[in-house]
Amino acid sequence: MDDTAVVIAFWVMAVLTLVSALMVAMVHDLIHAVLFLILSFVGVAGLYVTLSADFVAVVQVLIYAGAISVLMLFSILLTPRSARDNAAVSYAAPIASLAILVGIVLSYAAVETNWAKNTNEFGSTAREIGNALLDPYVLPFEVASILLVVAMVGAIILVRPAEEAARADGDQA
Amino acid sequence: MTALLLPFLNWYDFDPFRDLYNWLDKQVDPWLVYLISGIIGCTGILTFVGLGALINVWLERRIIGRMQVRRGPNRVGPWGLVQPVADAIKLIQKEVLQPDLADSRLFNLPPILVFIPAMLSFAVFAWAPDMVLANLDVGVLYLLALSSITALAIFIAGWSSNNKYALLGAMRVIAMMISYEVPMVMALLAPVLLVGTMNVSGLVAWQADNGPLAIFVPLSLIVYILSATAELNRTPADIAEAESEIVAGYHTEYSGMKFGLFYAVELVNSLAVSAIMASLFFGGWALFGIDDFIPAWLIFILKIYVFYFGLIWLRGTLPRFRIDQLMGLAWKMLLPLSLINVAVIAVEVLIWEEGDFGSWILAPFALINIALALGLLMLFFRLITAKLYRLPRRVILVRDIQVPNLPAPQAAVALQPPAATP
C-alpha cells in the first residue's frame, strides 16, 4: 500500500514539475513564468519528500519558492517594460534543441546507471546534513559563504548613489 | 461506586479516540488505521481553525472596542456573539466584482492560495504529549517555509488587480518579507541550537523537563514577536494595506467573500503565530505540572489565546510604522540583535556539550541571557534609535527622478483681480 501511494505521489509531482517547467518557457507574461517556476520548485520539493529527504524538501520551499523567486519578482517589478513580455527571442529553436539534447543525455544516464538500492532506515536528515557541512565539507561551505558576502558587498557598492559615496570617501580621507 | 467515578477522576486523560484506534488496530491493516487517524486529526484541526476564525472576529472587535472606549458589536445575539455569522452572510451575498483589466487567471487564485499555508501550519503543533498530526523532524523550518508562501499569495493578489494601490501594497509586502525573514530565521535558530532538535513536539517535551525557553533565549522571543507581527500585516506593521495611505493595499479590488477570506486568513495567521509563540517559547502543553490534572490540549489552547490577546493589545495600542522605520527596524535593530543572540547561544551550547556539565548549567545561562537581552535592548532601542529616528529619512529604492524647478509660489498673485484681457 505504501509503495502504491509513493508511486502515485511521484507521478503527480513529476508531471506537475515538468508541465510547469515547460510552461515557464511557453507563457508570454513574465510574471506568469515566474509563478510557474515557483510551482515547479514546489513540485521538486514534493519529489524530495517521496525520497524521505524532509530537510531538503522544506529548504527547497523556503529558499527557492520563498526567497529566490521573490527576488525574481522584485527585479521584474523594477523593470516594468520587460514585465509583460517573455516571448520573441531569436534563439528559440537552438535553445529548445539544446534542452532536448540535455534531457535525452540525462534520461539515458539515469536509465543506464546501475543504482545502488538503499535499504537503511532514514532517520532525521537535518542533523546528518549539519554534521557533514561542518566536518568533512567545511571548506566548500566557507568558500560559498565568502562568495556570497563578496557578491553582497559588490551589489551595495554598485547601487550606492554617487554623492553618498563621495561623502563617505571624504570622511575617510 | 469507584468504578463509576473512575472516568471522572482522571478526566484530564480524556481521549475517546484511543480506544477506537486500539480496537481498529486489531481489525484492519495498519495503513487504514493511519488513514483514519489522519482524517480525524485533520477534521479536528480544521474545525478548530474555522471556529477560531469566527470567534476571533468577535474577540478582536470587542476587545479593540473596549480599548478604544467604545462598545464594539453588541446587537446580534447576546453580547454580539452572532455578529461574525451575520458578517459572513453579508459578505457571501455581496456582488463579487472583478476589474476589467485584471489578470483574470491570477485574480481568483490568491484568496484560496493564502488560506493553504495558514491551515497547513497547524499540522505540526503538539497539542498534547501524544497528540501531533504531523510529527515532522523539521517542524520549525516547515513553519518558516509556510510563512514565505503567504507573502507570495499576497503579491499575486496585488499584481493581478491591475491597480496602482494594490501594486504598491504588493511591493511593500515583498520588501517587508525579504527584510523580516532573515531576523525571524535567526531568532528561531537559537532555541533550535539550544535544544538540538527542530521537531516542535521535541522542543515542547524539552521545555516540559527544563522550563520554558523564554527564560533561556529571551532575545529570540523578542525578535520573533517583532518580526512575526510584521509578517502578519497587523496594525503596528500593516504598511501593506495601510488604509490611510494606499486605500487597502493588496486587497483593494477584492470584494464580497474574496475579501472575507483575506480578512479571515489574517485572524487564522495570528492564531498560528500565537501557537508558535506558545509552543516554541512558553512550553506548549506543559505548565509546571498542572498538565497532569487538566487536559494538556486545553492548556495549549489557553496559551494560544493569551498570546492572541497580546497581539490584539498591540494592535489596539500602537500606531502604524512608516515604511522606512519598519525596514530600519529589521535591518538595523533585529538582525544584529539576533546575530549576537545566535553567537552567544552557540558558545553556551559548546560549553555545555564539551564541559560535560549537567542541566544545572542552564540556570546561569538563563541569567546571563536575560541580562544580555536587557542590556542589548537598552543599547539598541534607547541609544541608537533615538539618534536614527528623530527625523524622517527617505528610503532610496530607485535613483531619484530630477524634477525641473517649479516657480516659487507667490501668495499675493491669487488674490489680485485678473488683469484685463488685451
HADDOCK unambig.tbl for C-alpha pairs under 7 A between the chains (distance, minus, plus):
assign (segid A and resid 55 and name CA) (segid B and resid 138 and name CA) 6.15 0.50 0.50
assign (segid A and resid 58 and name CA) (segid B and resid 141 and name CA) 6.62 0.50 0.50
assign (segid A and resid 58 and name CA) (segid B and resid 142 and name CA) 5.82 0.50 0.50
assign (segid A and resid 58 and name CA) (segid B and resid 145 and name CA) 6.62 0.50 0.50
assign (segid A and resid 61 and name CA) (segid B and resid 145 and name CA) 5.97 0.50 0.50
assign (segid A and resid 62 and name CA) (segid B and resid 145 and name CA) 4.35 0.50 0.50
assign (segid A and resid 62 and name CA) (segid B and resid 148 and name CA) 6.88 0.50 0.50
assign (segid A and resid 66 and name CA) (segid B and resid 145 and name CA) 6.86 0.50 0.50
assign (segid A and resid 66 and name CA) (segid B and resid 148 and name CA) 5.03 0.50 0.50
assign (segid A and resid 66 and name CA) (segid B and resid 149 and name CA) 6.15 0.50 0.50
assign (segid A and resid 70 and name CA) (segid B and resid 174 and name CA) 6.98 0.50 0.50
assign (segid A and resid 124 and name CA) (segid B and resid 137 and name CA) 6.27 0.50 0.50
